[in-house]
């Protein structure tokens, strides 16, 4: 159930139907978003659980701390966990709720554009494990997702761009309309992206078929993101996806006959929006090893989501290692060519 600002009363009724309410925040959302959440919802009878900010804290230790605080504050099976924050909060909080007492209700209240259009919708929960993204997790649908676009006003430009990375993905797998993403973001544009994902999830809740298309750009993107986690060059998720889509487009030309013009169009979009996203010292051997742990793989095959044209995704495409290496080198050459980013 996707709720927007006009649905606050429905949201409050959902909250009031539970015995006890917990609100999960990270170090950012507790300072920048909790006051606005209170102002909009007038919900004040809750126990606050605060976790550290950042992808490096998306792990089982953080989940254990959430469980510990739920127990210490006498949470029962009719308790509610509200996940107020970005994608990491949605993922960690949803996972903690899905396991606690074999599952309690949770509501996601995304506070970043990325979380609004991706992480908070769809029922994927999880944590990173041994340096690999989302290796441990569950499918557990939130009771609701409350989208308050006012939270976007609290975001720095880099967080906006991270959200745009995921929205651009919809331009390739759903409708090229989303390739027109630009700043400042129109709330209706964000709403349409949320609805696009929700429509796909409803067709395939547990990702056995068409929902896999939402992983476009993620095979290389997740590997790059994992490679840099905990370093000074750590990337936001949407930045990594934006990087990963260029190799995916190159491979789509080879394996699916994609017209080369779409790669050129995307490079122009990337140049205009993500000129500040740079990666250096990327080890291809380590990157391939990370890709071998991708959840889409079957046996020793590294599988990609590719497209034959925008709106026509092809899932589970087995790609040869030499072609993966060539596509990543294409990305690195493009990023390292200063002529592509001179303005």
C-alpha positions as CSV (number, residue, x, y, z in Angstrom):
1,X,0.0,0.0,0.0
2,X,1.6,3.3,-1.2
3,X,0.4,6.3,0.8
4,X,1.2,9.9,0.1
5,X,0.8,13.2,2.0
6,X,-3.0,13.3,1.6
7,X,-3.2,9.8,3.2
8,X,-1.9,10.8,6.7
9,X,-5.1,9.9,8.5
10,X,-5.0,6.4,7.0
11,X,-1.4,6.1,8.1
12,X,-2.4,7.1,11.6
13,X,-5.2,4.5,11.7
14,X,-2.6,1.8,10.7
15,X,-0.3,2.9,13.5
16,X,-3.1,3.1,16.1
17,X,-4.1,-0.6,15.4
18,X,-0.8,-1.8,17.0
19,X,0.0,-2.3,20.6
20,X,3.3,-0.4,20.5
21,X,5.2,1.7,17.9
22,X,8.9,1.8,17.3
23,X,10.6,4.3,15.0
24,X,13.9,3.3,13.5
25,X,16.2,6.2,12.4
26,X,19.9,6.5,11.5
27,X,22.2,9.3,12.6
28,X,21.0,11.5,9.7
29,X,17.3,10.9,9.7
30,X,17.0,11.4,13.4
31,X,18.3,14.9,13.1
32,X,17.0,16.0,9.7
33,X,13.8,14.0,9.2
34,X,12.3,13.0,12.6
35,X,11.1,16.6,13.4
36,X,9.3,16.8,10.0
37,X,7.8,13.3,10.5
38,X,6.4,14.4,13.8
39,X,5.1,17.7,12.3
40,X,3.3,15.9,9.5
41,X,1.9,12.8,11.4
42,X,1.6,14.1,15.0
43,X,2.6,10.6,16.1
44,X,4.4,11.0,19.4
45,X,3.8,7.8,21.3
46,X,6.7,5.7,20.1
47,X,10.1,4.3,21.1
48,X,13.0,5.6,19.1
49,X,15.7,3.2,17.9
50,X,18.8,4.9,16.4
51,X,21.4,3.1,14.3
52,X,24.6,4.5,12.8
53,X,24.4,6.1,9.3
54,X,25.9,4.5,6.2
55,X,26.2,1.3,4.1
56,X,29.1,0.1,6.2
57,X,26.6,-0.4,9.1
58,X,24.1,-2.4,7.0
59,X,25.1,-5.6,8.7
60,X,23.9,-8.3,11.1
61,X,25.4,-6.5,14.1
62,X,23.1,-3.6,13.5
63,X,20.1,-5.9,13.2
64,X,21.1,-7.6,16.5
65,X,21.1,-4.1,18.1
66,X,17.6,-3.5,16.8
67,X,16.4,-6.8,18.1
68,X,18.0,-6.1,21.5
69,X,16.2,-2.8,21.8
70,X,12.9,-4.3,20.7
71,X,13.2,-6.9,23.5
72,X,14.3,-4.4,26.1
73,X,11.3,-2.3,25.3
74,X,8.9,-5.2,25.5
75,X,7.9,-5.4,21.8
76,X,5.2,-8.0,21.1
77,X,3.9,-9.6,18.0
78,X,1.4,-6.8,17.5
79,X,4.1,-4.1,17.6
80,X,4.9,-1.9,14.7
81,X,8.4,-0.8,13.4
82,X,8.4,2.4,11.3
83,X,11.6,2.7,9.2
84,X,12.3,6.4,8.8
85,X,15.3,6.9,6.6
86,X,17.1,6.1,3.4
87,X,17.6,2.7,1.7
88,X,19.8,1.3,4.4
89,X,17.2,2.0,7.1
90,X,14.5,0.4,4.9
91,X,16.6,-2.7,4.2
92,X,17.9,-3.2,7.8
93,X,14.6,-2.3,9.5
94,X,12.5,-4.5,7.2
95,X,14.8,-7.4,7.8
96,X,14.8,-7.0,11.5
97,X,11.0,-6.8,11.6
98,X,10.6,-9.7,9.2
99,X,12.5,-12.0,11.6
100,X,11.6,-10.7,15.1
101,X,9.1,-13.1,16.7
102,X,8.8,-14.6,13.2
103,X,7.6,-11.3,11.8
104,X,6.0,-8.1,13.0
105,X,4.5,-5.3,10.9
106,X,6.6,-2.5,9.5
107,X,6.0,0.6,7.6
108,X,8.7,2.3,5.5
109,X,8.8,6.1,5.4
110,X,11.6,6.9,2.9
111,X,13.5,10.1,3.3
112,X,15.7,10.0,0.2
113,X,14.7,10.0,-3.4
114,X,16.5,6.7,-3.8
115,X,14.5,5.1,-1.0
116,X,11.3,6.5,-2.3
117,X,11.7,5.1,-5.8
118,X,13.5,1.9,-5.0
119,X,14.4,0.5,-1.5
120,X,11.2,1.2,0.4
121,X,8.9,-0.3,-2.2
122,X,8.7,-4.0,-3.1
123,X,9.4,-6.0,0.1
124,X,13.1,-6.7,-0.3
125,X,14.9,-6.6,3.0
126,X,18.4,-7.5,3.9
127,X,22.0,-6.8,5.0
128,X,25.4,-7.0,3.5
129,X,27.6,-10.0,4.6
130,X,31.3,-10.5,4.2
131,X,31.6,-7.4,2.0
132,X,28.9,-8.6,-0.5
133,X,25.7,-6.6,-0.9
134,X,22.4,-7.9,0.3
135,X,23.5,-11.5,0.7
136,X,21.3,-12.1,3.7
137,X,17.6,-11.1,3.6
138,X,14.0,-11.9,3.1
139,X,11.0,-11.0,1.0
140,X,8.6,-9.2,3.4
141,X,6.1,-6.7,2.3
142,X,5.7,-3.5,4.4
143,X,2.3,-2.9,5.8
144,X,2.5,0.4,3.9
145,X,4.9,2.9,2.4
146,X,4.4,6.5,3.4
147,X,5.9,8.9,0.8
148,X,6.3,12.5,2.0
149,X,8.1,14.3,-0.8
150,X,8.9,17.2,1.6
151,X,11.8,15.1,2.9
152,X,13.6,15.7,-0.4
153,X,14.1,19.3,0.7
154,X,16.5,18.1,3.3
155,X,18.8,16.4,0.8
156,X,22.1,17.5,-0.6
157,X,22.5,17.4,-4.4
158,X,24.5,14.2,-4.3
159,X,21.6,12.3,-2.7
160,X,19.2,13.7,-5.3
161,X,21.6,12.4,-8.0
162,X,21.7,9.0,-6.4
163,X,17.9,8.8,-6.7
164,X,18.1,9.9,-10.3
165,X,20.4,6.9,-10.9
166,X,17.6,4.5,-10.1
167,X,14.9,6.6,-11.9
168,X,17.0,6.4,-15.1
169,X,17.0,2.6,-14.8
170,X,13.2,2.8,-15.3
171,X,13.8,4.6,-18.5
172,X,15.6,1.6,-19.9
173,X,13.4,-1.2,-18.5
174,X,10.0,0.4,-18.4
175,X,9.5,3.6,-20.4
176,X,12.0,6.0,-21.9
177,X,9.9,8.8,-20.4
178,X,12.1,8.3,-17.3
179,X,15.3,9.1,-19.3
180,X,14.2,12.8,-19.1
181,X,15.1,12.8,-15.4
182,X,16.6,16.1,-14.3
183,X,17.1,18.4,-11.4
184,X,15.1,19.9,-9.7
185,X,12.9,16.8,-9.4
186,X,9.2,17.2,-10.0
187,X,7.2,15.4,-7.2
188,X,4.9,13.9,-9.9
189,X,7.9,12.5,-11.7
190,X,9.0,10.8,-8.5
191,X,5.5,9.5,-7.9
192,X,5.4,8.0,-11.4
193,X,8.7,6.2,-10.8
194,X,7.3,4.8,-7.5
195,X,4.2,3.6,-9.3
196,X,6.3,2.0,-12.1
197,X,8.2,-0.1,-9.6
198,X,5.1,-1.0,-7.6
199,X,3.3,-2.2,-10.8
200,X,6.2,-4.6,-11.6
201,X,6.5,-5.9,-8.0
202,X,2.8,-6.7,-8.0
203,X,3.3,-8.9,-11.0
204,X,6.2,-10.8,-9.5
205,X,6.5,-10.2,-5.7
206,X,9.4,-12.7,-5.1
207,X,11.5,-12.0,-8.2
208,X,11.1,-15.2,-10.2
209,X,10.4,-13.5,-13.5
210,X,9.8,-9.9,-14.7
211,X,10.8,-8.3,-11.5
212,X,14.4,-9.3,-12.2
213,X,14.4,-6.4,-14.8
214,X,14.7,-4.0,-11.9
215,X,18.3,-5.2,-11.5
216,X,19.4,-3.5,-14.8
217,X,22.8,-1.9,-14.1
218,X,23.1,-3.6,-10.8
219,X,25.4,-6.5,-11.6
220,X,28.4,-4.3,-12.3
221,X,26.9,-1.5,-10.1
222,X,26.6,-3.6,-7.0
223,X,30.1,-5.0,-7.5
224,X,31.6,-1.5,-7.8
225,X,29.6,-0.3,-4.8
226,X,30.8,-3.3,-2.7
227,X,34.4,-2.8,-3.8
228,X,34.5,0.8,-2.4
229,X,32.5,0.3,0.8
230,X,34.4,1.6,3.8
231,X,36.9,3.5,1.7
232,X,37.3,7.2,1.1
233,X,35.9,6.6,-2.4
234,X,32.6,5.0,-1.1
235,X,29.7,5.5,-3.5
236,X,26.1,6.0,-3.0
237,X,23.9,3.2,-4.3
238,X,22.4,5.2,-7.1
239,X,25.8,6.4,-8.2
240,X,27.0,2.8,-8.5
241,X,23.9,1.9,-10.5
242,X,24.4,4.9,-12.8
243,X,28.0,3.6,-13.4
244,X,26.7,0.0,-13.9
245,X,24.2,0.9,-16.6
246,X,26.9,1.8,-19.1
247,X,28.5,-1.7,-19.2
248,X,25.0,-3.1,-19.3
249,X,24.2,-1.0,-22.4
250,X,27.4,-2.1,-24.0
251,X,26.6,-5.8,-23.4
252,X,23.1,-5.2,-24.6
253,X,24.6,-4.2,-28.0
254,X,26.5,-7.4,-28.1
255,X,23.9,-9.9,-26.8
256,X,20.6,-8.3,-27.6
257,X,21.1,-6.1,-30.7
258,X,20.5,-2.8,-28.9
259,X,21.0,0.2,-31.2
260,X,24.3,1.9,-30.3
261,X,22.5,5.3,-30.2
262,X,21.1,4.4,-26.7
263,X,24.6,4.0,-25.3
264,X,25.5,7.4,-26.8
265,X,22.3,8.9,-25.4
266,X,23.1,7.5,-21.9
267,X,26.7,8.8,-22.0
268,X,25.4,12.3,-22.7
269,X,22.9,11.9,-19.7
270,X,25.7,10.7,-17.5
271,X,28.1,13.5,-18.5
272,X,25.5,16.1,-17.7
273,X,24.3,14.6,-14.4
274,X,27.1,12.5,-12.9
275,X,30.3,14.4,-13.9
276,X,31.5,14.4,-10.3
277,X,31.3,10.6,-10.0
278,X,34.8,9.2,-10.5
279,X,36.4,5.9,-9.7
280,X,40.1,5.0,-9.5
281,X,42.1,1.9,-8.6
282,X,39.4,-0.5,-9.5
283,X,40.7,-4.0,-9.5
284,X,39.0,-6.1,-12.2
285,X,39.8,-9.4,-10.7
286,X,38.2,-8.4,-7.4
287,X,35.2,-6.9,-9.3
288,X,34.6,-10.2,-11.1
289,X,34.8,-12.1,-7.9
290,X,32.1,-9.8,-6.4
291,X,30.0,-10.3,-9.5
292,X,30.2,-14.1,-9.1
293,X,28.2,-13.7,-5.8
294,X,25.4,-11.9,-7.6
295,X,22.0,-13.4,-6.7
296,X,20.9,-13.6,-10.3
297,X,23.7,-16.1,-11.2
298,X,23.2,-19.7,-12.0
299,X,26.1,-22.0,-11.3
300,X,29.3,-20.5,-12.7
301,X,27.4,-18.2,-15.1
302,X,27.4,-14.5,-14.4
303,X,23.9,-13.3,-15.5
304,X,22.8,-9.8,-16.5
305,X,19.6,-8.0,-17.1
306,X,20.0,-6.5,-20.6
307,X,17.7,-4.7,-23.0
308,X,16.9,-5.0,-26.7
309,X,15.4,-1.5,-26.7
310,X,14.0,0.8,-23.9
311,X,11.0,-0.9,-22.4
312,X,12.1,-4.4,-23.5
313,X,14.3,-5.9,-20.8
314,X,15.7,-9.4,-21.2
315,X,16.6,-11.2,-17.9
316,X,19.0,-13.9,-17.0
317,X,21.4,-13.3,-19.9
318,X,24.6,-15.4,-19.4
319,X,27.6,-13.2,-20.3
320,X,31.1,-14.3,-21.0
321,X,33.8,-13.1,-18.7
322,X,35.8,-11.5,-21.5
323,X,32.8,-9.4,-22.5
324,X,32.3,-8.3,-18.9
325,X,35.9,-7.2,-18.7
326,X,35.6,-5.3,-22.0
327,X,32.4,-3.5,-20.9
328,X,34.0,-2.4,-17.6
329,X,37.1,-1.2,-19.4
330,X,34.8,0.7,-21.7
331,X,33.4,2.4,-18.6
332,X,36.8,3.2,-17.2
333,X,38.1,4.6,-20.5
334,X,35.0,6.8,-20.7
335,X,35.4,8.1,-17.1
336,X,39.1,8.7,-17.6
337,X,38.7,10.7,-20.8
338,X,38.7,14.3,-19.7
339,X,37.2,15.4,-23.0
340,X,33.9,13.7,-22.0
341,X,33.5,15.9,-19.0
342,X,34.9,19.3,-20.1
343,X,32.3,22.0,-19.9
